[in-house]
């Protein structure tokens, strides 16, 4: 092989190695971000669940109050 071809092959292998290294780092970063996002989704689901339960409890209490007040007003 000529010197020029060897240089081209060397540079090509070096570029491919760098490309693989960068691709591997990006994949690790994305895995880390996916783990972080999964944790955040779990926290948001918990908060939304608590808010939903509180809202339902308030609606139930208000419904009972309306029924009791309606019954009392009809008596008078």
KETOR-885668 format. One record per atom (N, C-alpha, C): residue number from 1; atom name; y, x, z. Coordinates in pm, whole numbers. Each point is the difference from the previous one (the first is absolute). Layout:
KETOR-885668
<node><i>NUM</i><at>CA</at><y>Y</y><x>X</x><z>Z</z></node>
...
***
This chain:
KETOR-885668
<node><i>1</i><at>N</at><y>-119</y><x>84</x><z>0</z></node>
<node><i>1</i><at>CA</at><y>119</y><x>-84</x><z>0</z></node>
<node><i>1</i><at>C</at><y>124</y><x>88</x><z>0</z></node>
<node><i>2</i><at>N</at><y>99</y><x>-55</x><z>-62</z></node>
<node><i>2</i><at>CA</at><y>125</y><x>75</x><z>-1</z></node>
<node><i>2</i><at>C</at><y>74</y><x>-22</x><z>131</z></node>
<node><i>3</i><at>N</at><y>94</y><x>85</x><z>24</z></node>
<node><i>3</i><at>CA</at><y>80</y><x>-5</x><z>124</z></node>
<node><i>3</i><at>C</at><y>75</y><x>-133</x><z>10</z></node>
<node><i>4</i><at>N</at><y>49</y><x>-49</x><z>-112</z></node>
<node><i>4</i><at>CA</at><y>77</y><x>-125</x><z>-4</z></node>
<node><i>4</i><at>C</at><y>-86</y><x>-119</x><z>43</z></node>
<node><i>5</i><at>N</at><y>-124</y><x>-5</x><z>-50</z></node>
<node><i>5</i><at>CA</at><y>-90</y><x>-111</x><z>35</z></node>
<node><i>5</i><at>C</at><y>-36</y><x>5</x><z>148</z></node>
<node><i>6</i><at>N</at><y>-24</y><x>120</x><z>52</z></node>
<node><i>6</i><at>CA</at><y>-32</y><x>13</x><z>142</z></node>
<node><i>6</i><at>C</at><y>117</y><x>-45</x><z>87</z></node>
<node><i>7</i><at>N</at><y>120</y><x>33</x><z>-40</z></node>
<node><i>7</i><at>CA</at><y>119</y><x>-42</x><z>75</z></node>
<node><i>7</i><at>C</at><y>13</y><x>-152</x><z>-1</z></node>
<node><i>8</i><at>N</at><y>-24</y><x>-60</x><z>-117</z></node>
<node><i>8</i><at>CA</at><y>9</y><x>-146</x><z>-10</z></node>
<node><i>8</i><at>C</at><y>-105</y><x>-69</x><z>88</z></node>
<node><i>9</i><at>N</at><y>-122</y><x>51</x><z>-2</z></node>
<node><i>9</i><at>CA</at><y>-108</y><x>-57</x><z>81</z></node>
<node><i>9</i><at>C</at><y>32</y><x>17</x><z>149</z></node>
<node><i>10</i><at>N</at><y>50</y><x>117</x><z>38</z></node>
<node><i>10</i><at>CA</at><y>36</y><x>26</x><z>139</z></node>
<node><i>10</i><at>C</at><y>109</y><x>-97</x><z>46</z></node>
<node><i>11</i><at>N</at><y>102</y><x>-16</x><z>-82</z></node>
<node><i>11</i><at>CA</at><y>110</y><x>-91</x><z>35</z></node>
<node><i>11</i><at>C</at><y>-50</y><x>-144</x><z>7</z></node>
<node><i>12</i><at>N</at><y>-87</y><x>-38</x><z>-95</z></node>
<node><i>12</i><at>CA</at><y>-55</y><x>-135</x><z>-1</z></node>
<node><i>12</i><at>C</at><y>-81</y><x>-27</x><z>126</z></node>
<node><i>13</i><at>N</at><y>-84</y><x>95</x><z>41</z></node>
<node><i>13</i><at>CA</at><y>-79</y><x>-16</x><z>122</z></node>
<node><i>13</i><at>C</at><y>90</y><x>-7</x><z>123</z></node>
<node><i>14</i><at>N</at><y>105</y><x>79</x><z>1</z></node>
<node><i>14</i><at>CA</at><y>93</y><x>-1</x><z>112</z></node>
<node><i>14</i><at>C</at><y>71</y><x>-135</x><z>9</z></node>
<node><i>15</i><at>N</at><y>44</y><x>-53</x><z>-112</z></node>
<node><i>15</i><at>CA</at><y>67</y><x>-130</x><z>-3</z></node>
<node><i>15</i><at>C</at><y>-97</y><x>-110</x><z>43</z></node>
<node><i>16</i><at>N</at><y>-124</y><x>4</x><z>-48</z></node>
<node><i>16</i><at>CA</at><y>-99</y><x>-100</x><z>40</z></node>
<node><i>16</i><at>C</at><y>-27</y><x>5</x><z>150</z></node>
<node><i>17</i><at>N</at><y>-8</y><x>120</x><z>55</z></node>
<node><i>17</i><at>CA</at><y>-21</y><x>15</x><z>144</z></node>
<node><i>17</i><at>C</at><y>115</y><x>-58</x><z>80</z></node>
<node><i>18</i><at>N</at><y>123</y><x>28</x><z>-45</z></node>
<node><i>18</i><at>CA</at><y>117</y><x>-55</x><z>68</z></node>
<node><i>18</i><at>C</at><y>2</y><x>-153</x><z>-11</z></node>
<node><i>19</i><at>N</at><y>-35</y><x>-50</x><z>-118</z></node>
<node><i>19</i><at>CA</at><y>-3</y><x>-145</x><z>-20</z></node>
<node><i>19</i><at>C</at><y>-101</y><x>-66</x><z>96</z></node>
<node><i>20</i><at>N</at><y>-119</y><x>60</x><z>10</z></node>
<node><i>20</i><at>CA</at><y>-102</y><x>-55</x><z>91</z></node>
<node><i>20</i><at>C</at><y>47</y><x>5</x><z>145</z></node>
<node><i>21</i><at>N</at><y>64</y><x>110</x><z>37</z></node>
<node><i>21</i><at>CA</at><y>49</y><x>14</x><z>137</z></node>
<node><i>21</i><at>C</at><y>105</y><x>-106</x><z>32</z></node>
<node><i>22</i><at>N</at><y>94</y><x>-22</x><z>-91</z></node>
<node><i>22</i><at>CA</at><y>105</y><x>-101</x><z>20</z></node>
<node><i>22</i><at>C</at><y>-62</y><x>-140</x><z>4</z></node>
<node><i>23</i><at>N</at><y>-95</y><x>-26</x><z>-90</z></node>
<node><i>23</i><at>CA</at><y>-65</y><x>-131</x><z>-3</z></node>
<node><i>23</i><at>C</at><y>-75</y><x>-25</x><z>131</z></node>
<node><i>24</i><at>N</at><y>-67</y><x>101</x><z>54</z></node>
<node><i>24</i><at>CA</at><y>-72</y><x>-13</x><z>126</z></node>
<node><i>24</i><at>C</at><y>98</y><x>-27</x><z>115</z></node>
<node><i>25</i><at>N</at><y>114</y><x>71</x><z>1</z></node>
<node><i>25</i><at>CA</at><y>99</y><x>-21</x><z>105</z></node>
<node><i>25</i><at>C</at><y>57</y><x>-142</x><z>-7</z></node>
<node><i>26</i><at>N</at><y>27</y><x>-47</x><z>-120</z></node>
<node><i>26</i><at>CA</at><y>53</y><x>-137</x><z>-15</z></node>
<node><i>26</i><at>C</at><y>-101</y><x>-103</x><z>48</z></node>
<node><i>27</i><at>N</at><y>-126</y><x>24</x><z>-31</z></node>
<node><i>27</i><at>CA</at><y>-104</y><x>-94</x><z>44</z></node>
<node><i>27</i><at>C</at><y>-10</y><x>-1</x><z>151</z></node>
<node><i>28</i><at>N</at><y>11</y><x>116</x><z>66</z></node>
<node><i>28</i><at>CA</at><y>-2</y><x>5</x><z>146</z></node>
<node><i>28</i><at>C</at><y>122</y><x>-70</x><z>58</z></node>
<node><i>29</i><at>N</at><y>116</y><x>20</x><z>-62</z></node>
<node><i>29</i><at>CA</at><y>122</y><x>-66</x><z>47</z></node>
<node><i>29</i><at>C</at><y>-11</y><x>-152</x><z>-12</z></node>
<node><i>30</i><at>N</at><y>-59</y><x>-46</x><z>-111</z></node>
<node><i>30</i><at>CA</at><y>-15</y><x>-144</x><z>-19</z></node>
<node><i>30</i><at>C</at><y>-99</y><x>-57</x><z>100</z></node>
<node><i>31</i><at>N</at><y>-107</y><x>75</x><z>31</z></node>
<node><i>31</i><at>CA</at><y>-95</y><x>-46</x><z>101</z></node>
<node><i>31</i><at>C</at><y>67</y><x>-13</x><z>135</z></node>
<node><i>32</i><at>N</at><y>84</y><x>97</x><z>32</z></node>
<node><i>32</i><at>CA</at><y>74</y><x>-3</x><z>127</z></node>
<node><i>32</i><at>C</at><y>94</y><x>-121</x><z>3</z></node>
<node><i>33</i><at>N</at><y>70</y><x>-24</x><z>-111</z></node>
<node><i>33</i><at>CA</at><y>93</y><x>-114</x><z>-6</z></node>
<node><i>33</i><at>C</at><y>-76</y><x>-132</x><z>7</z></node>
<node><i>34</i><at>N</at><y>-117</y><x>-8</x><z>-63</z></node>
<node><i>34</i><at>CA</at><y>-79</y><x>-123</x><z>6</z></node>
<node><i>34</i><at>C</at><y>-46</y><x>-27</x><z>142</z></node>
<node><i>35</i><at>N</at><y>-39</y><x>105</x><z>73</z></node>
<node><i>35</i><at>CA</at><y>-39</y><x>-18</x><z>140</z></node>
<node><i>35</i><at>C</at><y>118</y><x>-50</x><z>81</z></node>
<node><i>36</i><at>N</at><y>118</y><x>57</x><z>-23</z></node>
<node><i>36</i><at>CA</at><y>122</y><x>-40</x><z>71</z></node>
<node><i>36</i><at>C</at><y>34</y><x>-145</x><z>-33</z></node>
<node><i>37</i><at>N</at><y>-7</y><x>-37</x><z>-127</z></node>
<node><i>37</i><at>CA</at><y>31</y><x>-137</x><z>-40</z></node>
<node><i>37</i><at>C</at><y>-100</y><x>-99</x><z>58</z></node>
<node><i>38</i><at>N</at><y>-128</y><x>38</x><z>7</z></node>
<node><i>38</i><at>CA</at><y>-100</y><x>-89</x><z>60</z></node>
<node><i>38</i><at>C</at><y>33</y><x>-26</x><z>146</z></node>
<node><i>39</i><at>N</at><y>44</y><x>105</x><z>72</z></node>
<node><i>39</i><at>CA</at><y>38</y><x>-17</x><z>140</z></node>
<node><i>39</i><at>C</at><y>120</y><x>-93</x><z>11</z></node>
<node><i>40</i><at>N</at><y>97</y><x>13</x><z>-90</z></node>
<node><i>40</i><at>CA</at><y>119</y><x>-84</x><z>4</z></node>
<node><i>40</i><at>C</at><y>-35</y><x>-145</x><z>-32</z></node>
<node><i>41</i><at>N</at><y>-91</y><x>-22</x><z>-93</z></node>
<node><i>41</i><at>CA</at><y>-42</y><x>-136</x><z>-34</z></node>
<node><i>41</i><at>C</at><y>-64</y><x>-65</x><z>122</z></node>
<node><i>42</i><at>N</at><y>-84</y><x>75</x><z>71</z></node>
<node><i>42</i><at>CA</at><y>-63</y><x>-54</x><z>120</z></node>
<node><i>42</i><at>C</at><y>104</y><x>-40</x><z>103</z></node>
<node><i>43</i><at>N</at><y>104</y><x>83</x><z>19</z></node>
<node><i>43</i><at>CA</at><y>105</y><x>-33</x><z>95</z></node>
<node><i>43</i><at>C</at><y>77</y><x>-124</x><z>-45</z></node>
<node><i>44</i><at>N</at><y>31</y><x>-9</x><z>-128</z></node>
<node><i>44</i><at>CA</at><y>73</y><x>-116</x><z>-51</z></node>
<node><i>44</i><at>C</at><y>-82</y><x>-127</x><z>14</z></node>
<node><i>45</i><at>N</at><y>-130</y><x>8</x><z>-25</z></node>
<node><i>45</i><at>CA</at><y>-87</y><x>-117</x><z>14</z></node>
<node><i>45</i><at>C</at><y>-2</y><x>-47</x><z>144</z></node>
<node><i>46</i><at>N</at><y>-2</y><x>93</x><z>93</z></node>
<node><i>46</i><at>CA</at><y>-1</y><x>-35</x><z>142</z></node>
<node><i>46</i><at>C</at><y>130</y><x>-69</x><z>38</z></node>
<node><i>47</i><at>N</at><y>112</y><x>54</x><z>-46</z></node>
<node><i>47</i><at>CA</at><y>130</y><x>-60</x><z>32</z></node>
<node><i>47</i><at>C</at><y>11</y><x>-138</x><z>-63</z></node>
<node><i>48</i><at>N</at><y>-42</y><x>-14</x><z>-125</z></node>
<node><i>48</i><at>CA</at><y>5</y><x>-129</x><z>-67</z></node>
<node><i>48</i><at>C</at><y>-89</y><x>-101</x><z>70</z></node>
<node><i>49</i><at>N</at><y>-115</y><x>44</x><z>48</z></node>
<node><i>49</i><at>CA</at><y>-91</y><x>-88</x><z>70</z></node>
<node><i>49</i><at>C</at><y>62</y><x>-50</x><z>130</z></node>
<node><i>50</i><at>N</at><y>65</y><x>90</x><z>73</z></node>
<node><i>50</i><at>CA</at><y>66</y><x>-39</x><z>126</z></node>
<node><i>50</i><at>C</at><y>113</y><x>-99</x><z>-28</z></node>
<node><i>51</i><at>N</at><y>77</y><x>25</x><z>-102</z></node>
<node><i>51</i><at>CA</at><y>111</y><x>-89</x><z>-35</z></node>
<node><i>51</i><at>C</at><y>-54</y><x>-136</x><z>-39</z></node>
<node><i>52</i><at>N</at><y>-107</y><x>-3</x><z>-78</z></node>
<node><i>52</i><at>CA</at><y>-61</y><x>-127</x><z>-41</z></node>
<node><i>52</i><at>C</at><y>-53</y><x>-79</x><z>119</z></node>
<node><i>53</i><at>N</at><y>-66</y><x>68</x><z>94</z></node>
<node><i>53</i><at>CA</at><y>-52</y><x>-69</x><z>118</z></node>
<node><i>53</i><at>C</at><y>114</y><x>-58</x><z>83</z></node>
<node><i>54</i><at>N</at><y>106</y><x>76</x><z>18</z></node>
<node><i>54</i><at>CA</at><y>115</y><x>-47</x><z>77</z></node>
<node><i>54</i><at>C</at><y>63</y><x>-122</x><z>-67</z></node>
<node><i>55</i><at>N</at><y>13</y><x>4</x><z>-132</z></node>
<node><i>55</i><at>CA</at><y>59</y><x>-112</x><z>-74</z></node>
<node><i>55</i><at>C</at><y>-84</y><x>-126</x><z>16</z></node>
<node><i>56</i><at>N</at><y>-131</y><x>14</x><z>-10</z></node>
<node><i>56</i><at>CA</at><y>-90</y><x>-115</x><z>15</z></node>
<node><i>56</i><at>C</at><y>10</y><x>-56</x><z>141</z></node>
<node><i>57</i><at>N</at><y>4</y><x>87</x><z>101</z></node>
<node><i>57</i><at>CA</at><y>11</y><x>-46</x><z>138</z></node>
<node><i>57</i><at>C</at><y>130</y><x>-78</x><z>22</z></node>
<node><i>58</i><at>N</at><y>109</y><x>48</x><z>-55</z></node>
<node><i>58</i><at>CA</at><y>129</y><x>-70</x><z>13</z></node>
<node><i>58</i><at>C</at><y>-7</y><x>-136</x><z>-67</z></node>
<node><i>59</i><at>N</at><y>-59</y><x>-6</x><z>-119</z></node>
<node><i>59</i><at>CA</at><y>-13</y><x>-128</x><z>-71</z></node>
<node><i>59</i><at>C</at><y>-85</y><x>-99</x><z>79</z></node>
<node><i>60</i><at>N</at><y>-107</y><x>47</x><z>61</z></node>
<node><i>60</i><at>CA</at><y>-87</y><x>-88</x><z>78</z></node>
<node><i>60</i><at>C</at><y>76</y><x>-54</x><z>121</z></node>
<node><i>61</i><at>N</at><y>73</y><x>85</x><z>70</z></node>
<node><i>61</i><at>CA</at><y>77</y><x>-43</x><z>117</z></node>
<node><i>61</i><at>C</at><y>107</y><x>-101</x><z>-41</z></node>
<node><i>62</i><at>N</at><y>70</y><x>28</x><z>-109</z></node>
<node><i>62</i><at>CA</at><y>102</y><x>-94</x><z>-47</z></node>
<node><i>62</i><at>C</at><y>-62</y><x>-134</x><z>-41</z></node>
<node><i>63</i><at>N</at><y>-117</y><x>3</x><z>-63</z></node>
<node><i>63</i><at>CA</at><y>-68</y><x>-123</x><z>-38</z></node>
<node><i>63</i><at>C</at><y>-39</y><x>-83</x><z>120</z></node>
<node><i>64</i><at>N</at><y>-50</y><x>64</x><z>103</z></node>
<node><i>64</i><at>CA</at><y>-36</y><x>-71</x><z>123</z></node>
<node><i>64</i><at>C</at><y>124</y><x>-60</x><z>65</z></node>
<node><i>65</i><at>N</at><y>109</y><x>77</x><z>4</z></node>
<node><i>65</i><at>CA</at><y>126</y><x>-52</x><z>57</z></node>
<node><i>65</i><at>C</at><y>48</y><x>-122</x><z>-76</z></node>
<node><i>66</i><at>N</at><y>-8</y><x>3</x><z>-133</z></node>
<node><i>66</i><at>CA</at><y>44</y><x>-113</x><z>-81</z></node>
<node><i>66</i><at>C</at><y>-85</y><x>-122</x><z>30</z></node>
<node><i>67</i><at>N</at><y>-131</y><x>16</x><z>11</z></node>
<node><i>67</i><at>CA</at><y>-88</y><x>-112</x><z>30</z></node>
<node><i>67</i><at>C</at><y>30</y><x>-59</x><z>139</z></node>
<node><i>68</i><at>N</at><y>19</y><x>87</x><z>99</z></node>
<node><i>68</i><at>CA</at><y>30</y><x>-47</x><z>136</z></node>
<node><i>68</i><at>C</at><y>135</y><x>-72</x><z>3</z></node>
<node><i>69</i><at>N</at><y>101</y><x>60</x><z>-61</z></node>
<node><i>69</i><at>CA</at><y>133</y><x>-65</x><z>-1</z></node>
<node><i>69</i><at>C</at><y>-4</y><x>-131</x><z>-77</z></node>
<node><i>70</i><at>N</at><y>-74</y><x>-5</x><z>-109</z></node>
<node><i>70</i><at>CA</at><y>-12</y><x>-123</x><z>-77</z></node>
<node><i>70</i><at>C</at><y>-65</y><x>-110</x><z>83</z></node>
<node><i>71</i><at>N</at><y>-104</y><x>37</x><z>76</z></node>
<node><i>71</i><at>CA</at><y>-67</y><x>-98</x><z>87</z></node>
<node><i>71</i><at>C</at><y>94</y><x>-48</x><z>111</z></node>
<node><i>72</i><at>N</at><y>80</y><x>88</x><z>57</z></node>
<node><i>72</i><at>CA</at><y>92</y><x>-35</x><z>106</z></node>
<node><i>72</i><at>C</at><y>112</y><x>-90</x><z>-49</z></node>
<node><i>73</i><at>N</at><y>49</y><x>28</x><z>-119</z></node>
<node><i>73</i><at>CA</at><y>111</y><x>-81</x><z>-56</z></node>
<node><i>73</i><at>C</at><y>-48</y><x>-141</x><z>-31</z></node>
<node><i>74</i><at>N</at><y>-122</y><x>-16</x><z>-47</z></node>
<node><i>74</i><at>CA</at><y>-53</y><x>-132</x><z>-32</z></node>
<node><i>74</i><at>C</at><y>-19</y><x>-83</x><z>127</z></node>
<node><i>75</i><at>N</at><y>-29</y><x>63</x><z>114</z></node>
<node><i>75</i><at>CA</at><y>-17</y><x>-71</x><z>127</z></node>
<node><i>75</i><at>C</at><y>131</y><x>-57</x><z>49</z></node>
<node><i>76</i><at>N</at><y>108</y><x>64</x><z>-28</z></node>
<node><i>76</i><at>CA</at><y>130</y><x>-47</x><z>52</z></node>
<node><i>76</i><at>C</at><y>65</y><x>-86</x><z>-99</z></node>
***
